[in-house]
Amino acid sequence: MTDDSENQRQSGRVAMRCELEFRKHGGSRYPVDIFDISPEGARISPPVRVEAGQQVWLKVPGMDAIHGRIAWMRDWQAGVEFDNPFHPAVFQLIVERLRGPSAS
């Protein structure tokens, strides 16, 4: 997949800087930095090499793991496309959890 996939988002992203739990298919769990998120995906800095199309999971505290696939990879940043886009209300809850209680 080309970097053009970065520009084909369906909705706007919310910029943030926080850490989630990350796991790729068949791999261990690692902390991962997240830079932005939308109902359809997120931009992360994976701690291990990933490839386009690879299955991954992101864990938001207090929620089930989010399953997706790597849509693009450039240097040490990657785009994750979620398997199931979030409803706006669920997405808002995810953003609030990632920002933490002090941002409310």
Secondary structure as GFF3:
##gff-version 3
##sequence-region A 1 104
A	DSSP	three_ten_helix	3	7	.	.	.	ID=ss1
A	DSSP	beta_strand	14	24	.	.	.	ID=ss2
A	DSSP	beta_strand	29	37	.	.	.	ID=ss3
A	DSSP	beta_strand	41	45	.	.	.	ID=ss4
A	DSSP	beta_strand	55	59	.	.	.	ID=ss5
A	DSSP	beta_strand	65	74	.	.	.	ID=ss6
A	DSSP	beta_strand	77	82	.	.	.	ID=ss7
A	DSSP	alpha_helix	88	99	.	.	.	ID=ss8
A	DSSP	three_ten_helix	101	103	.	.	.	ID=ss9
###
